[in-house]
Amino acid sequence: MSKERNEPKIRIENVSYSYGGKPALRNVTLNIPANAITVLFGPAGGGKTTLLRLINRLNDLIDGTEMSGRILLDGRDIYAPGVNVSELRRRVGMVFALPLPLPGTIRQNIEYGPRLAGIRDRARLEEIVERSLKQAALWDEVKDRLDSPASALSGGQQQRLCIARSLALEPEVLLLDEPTSGLDPISTGKVEESLYELKQHYTIVIVPHSVQQAARVADYAAFFLMGELIEHGPGSRIFTAPRDQRTEDYITGRFG
């Protein structure tokens, strides 16, 4: 999964997108590096979640939308004719703000995707369950109750279970839309800790639930305002010395 350092995992080229004639993204160009955490941050309505959804084609079935520009994964246009969308979504997993475990046990939640993909070998499935839960920083908390209902987990544990469920298919990219928005500080900290481990193996794009979280986790950051990408760069620079006054005003709480 490793790539040349100067070759982005995802390349967004002049992407504009509208719902029912109303622009959601305007001419966005952004490179997303491999094996790093890229944060998309800014006020509500900036287009951040729309961009996440476009990266794994979740908006395909929404009527009245229009898109221009290109999104490339490993140099290939994901909207080109003939692209297998199911395969794309296996490579690009997504976790939403509200954790939604599947009915059934913790184990069944993790095994669901691999079983759909045709994996039946018990030892292989056991290995996937353990690896995925360890990567999501949940294994130590649930290893003795894998056959208990997923619905009995706490909110923070359910969110990490949903991350683990995405990781079971070994995606190359993990998209996270405010994954800690409903969690307490301790659970939030555990999810953030898991991200630092995950970026060794995956490319992570996250819409954080606060500027503070954005600053904590970002290797790279992109500030969105009213559908426009205002500026982007290393997180260490964006959050300490932004070049655009609007970015600084948002980071320092003057608006948003």
N, C-alpha and C positions, 0 to 999 in steps of 0.2 A: 504493500500500500504506500510505501514511501515514494516521494517524487523529488525531482530536482528542486532545489531550494527556490530557484527563480521561476518555476513553472506553477501557476496557481492551480489548485484543484478545481475551482469553479471560476469561470469568467463571465461576468454580466456585462453585456455590451449594448449601450444605448437603449435600455429597456423602458418603454412607456406602456402603461396599462390603465384601462378605464373600465368602470362598471356603469352600464347604462349611460354612457357618454360623460360620466363624471370622472375626471382623472384621479387615479390613486397613486401612480408613479409617473414621473416625468424624466425621461432621458437619463436613466441611472446607468452609470458605468462603474463597476467595482470588481476587483480581483479578490478572491478568497483563498488564502494560502492553505496548503495541506498541513495536517498535524498541528493545528493551532486553534485557539478560540477566537472567533470573530464575533464581535458584539454589534448588533444593530440597535441603536437607541435614539430616543427623541420623544416628543409629545405624542399622545394618542392621535390617530388619523394621519400619521406621517407616511404610512405605506410599508412599515416594517413587516407586519404579519403577511401582507399581500405578497411581498417579495419571498418570504419563506415558502408560502404556498405555491408560488410559481416554480420554485426550485425543485419541487417533486410533483408538479403538475396536479395539485389538488383542486385547482380552479377549472379544470377541463370541462366539467359538467355544468358550470354556471352560465346561464344564458345572458346575452346582452353585454358580453365583455369583448374587449379589443386589446390586442397586444402587438407591439412592434419591438424590434431588436432581437437579440439572441442571448440564450443562456447556455454556456458550454460546460460540460463535465468531462474532465480529461481531454479537452479539445474538441469534443463532439457536441453538436447542437442537440439539446434534449427535446426540442420541438420539431426536429426534422421528420419528414415522412418516414414511416417504417420503424420508428423508435418503439420498443416494447415498454409500455408504461409500467406494467407489473414488475419487470426487471429493474426499471429505473427506481421504483419505490423500494425494491429490496436493497438497492445500493445507497438510497438516500432515505433514511428513516426519519420520522417526525414524532415529537412528543408535545402534547398540548398543555395548556395551562391547567385544565381540569383533569386530574387523574381518573381514568376510566378503566379499571381492571375488568377483564372478561369474567363472566360467571364461571365458577369453578375454583379449583385450588390454586395455590401459588405455583406449584409445579405445572399444572395445566396451562396457566397463563404463559409461562416461558416456552413450553413445548408447542404451543399452538402454531406459530409461524413455521418452525422447522418441520412439523408434521405435515402442514399444507405443502411444504416444499418437497415432501416425499421421504423425509428421514424417519425411519422406523426402528433402527437399531437402538436397543435400550441403553447400552453403554454410551453410545454417541449422544443420546438425548440427556443422559445424566451429566455428561461432560459439559454440554451446552448450558444446562440449568446452572451448574456450579460456576462456570466461567462468567455467564451473564450477570448472575447475582453478585459475584465478587466485583466485577467491573462497575456495577451500580452501587457499590458500598452497602449491600443489603444482606449478603450471605451470612455473616456472623449473627445477624438478628433473626433469621428465619430458617437456618439450616436444619433445625430440629422440628420444624412444623411445615414442611413443604406440602403436606397433604391436607393442610387446614385451609379454610376459605380465604381467598384473596381479599374479600370484602371485610374481613376482620382486622386487616392491617390499619394502622394509623394513616392519616392523610399523607404525611411525609414518606412513610413506607410505601404507600400505594403509588406515589409519584416515582419513587426509585424503582418500583416494580415495572412501571410503564417504560422507564428508560431501559431496564433489563430486557423487557420484551422486545424492544426495538433492536437491542444489541444481539439478541439470540440469532438473528439472521446475518450477523457480521456485516453490517452496512459499511460503506466507506465514509459516508457523511451522516452526521446526526444534527437534525434541525430541532431546536427547542424554543417553543413559544411561551414565554413567561412561566417556566416550569416550577417556579417557587412562589408564585403570586399568592397562593392560599396557605402557605406553610409558616410555621413558627420559626424563630431564629435558629434554633438548634437543627431542625430538619433542613432548613435552608443551607446551613453550613455544611451538612453532610452531602447534600446534592452538589454544592460547589466543590467540595473536596473531591468528589468522584469525577468531576469534569477535568481536574488537573491530571488525574490518572488517564482518563479516556483520551485526552488529546495526544498521548503517545501513539495511539493506534488509529484514531479517527480524526476527521476534519469536523469541527464543531462550529455551528452558527447558532447564536442564541439572541433572542429578544429578552432582555432582562426586565425585572419588574421595578427596578429603581436605578437611578444614576449611580448610587453607591455600589450596587451589585455590578453594574457595568464596569466601574473602575476597578473593582476587586478581581474580576475574572478575565478581563480583556487582554489578549495578546495584540489584537487589532480591533479598532473601533470605527464605526461609520455612523455619523449623525444625520438623521432624516428629519425633515421639516416640511409639512404640507406636500408630501410626495416627491420632494427633491432631496438628493444626496448633497448635503451642504459641505461636509469634508470627511475625510477618512485618513487613517494612518495608524502607526503603533499606538496602542492604548496608553503607554507611558507618556507619549507626547500629547495626545488628544485631551487627556484629563488633567494635564498640568500646564500645557502651553498651547491651547487651541488657537488656530490662525484666524478663525472667523468669529466675529463678535457675537453672532447668534448662538454659536456653540458655547461660548463662554457664558453667555447670559443663561442658557439652559442649565449648564453644569452647576452654576452658582445659585440657581434657584430664582433668578429674576423673572422667569416665566416658565410655563409648562406645568 
